[in-house]
Amino acid sequence: MKTPARSLTLMFLVICLAGQAAAEEACPPAEPKVPRGIVLRTALGTAIWTGEIGDSSEVGLGFTFGAGYEFFSWLAVEASWSTGFHDTNQPFPPSPGNFATHAFHFTSRFTLPLGAFDLFLRGGVGWTWSQPDILIRIEEFDAASRFSWLGGGGFSWHTPRRKVWIGLECNAIGSISSFGGIWIVSSAVLGVTL
């Protein structure tokens, strides 16, 4: 014959286990504080050339569109398109004008997550070209597409608005072959994680 204490203990264990199972079904697993996955970003800022091209051009406006995938909190692959517009300050002739620089790169981004902040470095390869061929005194400057590298870094802050982040970044873009300068784009960034 079972004692009342044993029956109460058994009934208590059954109720606790049933309650725990119901709580697990009712509460989905907690989502990570900083979502990772597909990222889209746009950046706007200043662009400047160094070297011979920098001597013959003014500080300009640069913007970037990018998309990528974060495999882990510390590693992502990205593709980006950057465009910048610069006025010339070369001696006459020719008369002052302007030119645009375009770059398309595939990069890897390495991130150090610090709570809501990410510090990152990125590097990759792609193509760069400037047009029109307006800097006539620089022999390497022409409208031809060149194989190029990209290196940069910055930080981002994952805002309380889930999946939205903002940040600052600076990227340097240079040609593998001689081109007459390195293009530096410093930007404010707005991004989303899908």
C-alpha positions in Angstrom: 0.0 0.0 0.0 1.3 3.4 -1.0 1.7 6.0 1.7 0.1 9.4 1.2 3.5 11.0 1.2 4.7 8.9 -1.7 1.6 9.6 -3.7 1.9 13.4 -3.1 5.6 13.3 -4.1 4.8 11.4 -7.3 1.9 13.7 -8.1 4.2 16.7 -7.5 6.9 15.4 -9.8 4.4 14.7 -12.6 3.0 18.3 -12.3 6.5 19.8 -12.3 7.5 17.9 -15.4 4.3 18.7 -17.2 4.7 22.4 -16.3 8.3 22.5 -17.5 7.3 20.9 -20.8 4.5 23.4 -21.3 6.8 26.3 -20.5 9.4 25.1 -23.0 6.6 25.0 -25.7 5.3 28.4 -24.8 8.7 30.2 -24.7 10.7 30.0 -27.9 14.4 30.1 -27.6 15.8 33.6 -27.0 17.2 35.3 -30.1 20.8 36.6 -30.0 21.1 40.3 -29.0 23.0 41.1 -32.2 21.4 39.3 -35.2 23.8 37.9 -37.8 23.1 36.8 -41.4 22.5 38.7 -44.6 23.7 42.4 -44.3 23.0 45.3 -46.6 24.8 48.7 -46.1 25.1 52.1 -47.6 27.8 54.6 -46.8 28.3 58.3 -47.6 31.3 60.4 -46.9 34.5 62.1 -48.2 36.8 60.7 -50.8 40.4 61.8 -51.4 43.2 60.8 -53.7 46.9 60.5 -52.6 49.9 60.7 -54.8 50.0 62.3 -58.3 46.2 62.1 -58.7 45.8 63.7 -55.3 48.0 66.6 -56.4 45.7 67.2 -59.4 42.3 66.7 -57.7 40.2 68.1 -54.9 38.5 66.3 -52.0 35.3 64.7 -53.3 32.2 62.9 -52.3 32.1 59.1 -52.1 29.3 56.6 -51.6 29.2 52.8 -51.2 26.6 50.1 -51.5 27.4 46.7 -50.1 25.9 43.3 -49.4 27.3 40.4 -47.5 26.7 37.3 -45.4 27.9 36.9 -41.8 28.9 33.2 -41.3 29.9 33.9 -37.7 29.9 36.9 -35.4 33.6 37.3 -36.4 33.6 36.5 -40.2 31.7 37.8 -43.2 32.1 37.9 -46.9 31.0 41.0 -48.8 30.6 42.5 -52.3 30.6 46.3 -52.6 30.3 49.1 -55.2 32.0 52.5 -54.5 31.7 55.7 -56.5 33.4 59.0 -55.9 33.3 62.4 -57.7 36.3 64.8 -57.8 37.0 68.2 -59.3 40.4 68.7 -60.8 42.8 71.5 -59.9 45.4 70.8 -62.6 47.1 73.7 -64.3 45.6 75.1 -67.5 45.3 73.7 -70.2 43.0 71.8 -70.0 40.4 73.8 -68.2 39.3 72.5 -64.8 36.8 69.7 -64.9 35.7 66.6 -62.9 36.0 62.9 -63.0 34.4 59.9 -61.3 36.1 56.9 -59.8 34.3 53.5 -59.6 35.3 50.3 -57.7 33.8 46.9 -57.4 35.3 44.6 -54.8 34.9 41.2 -53.1 36.1 41.3 -49.5 36.3 39.4 -46.2 35.4 41.2 -43.0 36.9 40.1 -39.7 35.0 41.4 -36.7 35.7 41.7 -32.9 32.2 41.8 -31.3 32.0 43.9 -28.1 28.4 43.7 -27.0 26.4 46.1 -29.2 29.6 47.3 -30.9 31.6 45.6 -33.7 35.2 46.6 -34.5 36.2 45.3 -37.9 38.9 45.0 -40.5 38.2 44.2 -44.2 40.3 43.3 -47.2 39.8 42.1 -50.7 40.3 42.4 -54.4 38.3 43.7 -57.4 38.4 46.3 -60.1 38.8 50.1 -60.2 38.5 52.7 -63.0 38.2 56.5 -63.4 36.7 58.4 -66.2 36.9 60.6 -68.2 40.6 60.6 -68.9 41.0 64.2 -67.8 44.3 64.2 -65.8 46.4 64.4 -68.9 49.7 65.0 -67.1 49.5 61.7 -65.2 50.5 58.9 -67.6 49.0 56.1 -65.6 45.6 57.8 -65.3 43.2 56.6 -68.0 39.7 55.1 -68.2 41.0 51.5 -68.3 39.7 49.1 -65.6 42.5 47.9 -63.3 42.8 44.9 -60.9 42.8 46.5 -57.5 42.9 45.8 -53.7 40.8 47.2 -50.9 41.8 47.4 -47.2 40.0 49.2 -44.4 38.4 49.2 -41.0 35.9 50.8 -38.7 33.2 50.1 -36.2 29.4 49.7 -36.1 26.8 50.0 -33.3 23.8 47.7 -33.3 21.0 50.1 -32.3 18.1 49.3 -30.0 16.0 49.1 -33.2 16.7 45.4 -33.9 18.5 44.6 -37.1 19.5 48.3 -37.8 23.1 49.4 -37.2 25.2 52.5 -37.9 28.9 53.1 -38.0 32.0 54.7 -39.4 34.5 53.2 -41.8 37.5 54.1 -43.8 38.7 52.2 -46.9 41.8 52.5 -49.0 41.7 51.4 -52.6 44.7 51.0 -54.8 45.6 49.4 -58.1 47.8 46.3 -58.3 49.6 48.0 -61.2 50.9 51.6 -61.1 48.0 54.1 -61.1 49.3 57.3 -59.7 47.7 57.2 -56.2 45.5 55.5 -53.6 41.9 56.4 -53.2 40.7 56.8 -49.6 37.0 56.9 -48.7 35.8 57.7 -45.2 32.1 57.3 -44.6 29.2 57.2 -42.2 27.4 53.9 -42.6 23.7 52.8 -42.3 23.1 49.0 -42.4 20.4 46.4 -41.8 20.7 42.7 -41.1 18.0 40.6 -42.7 
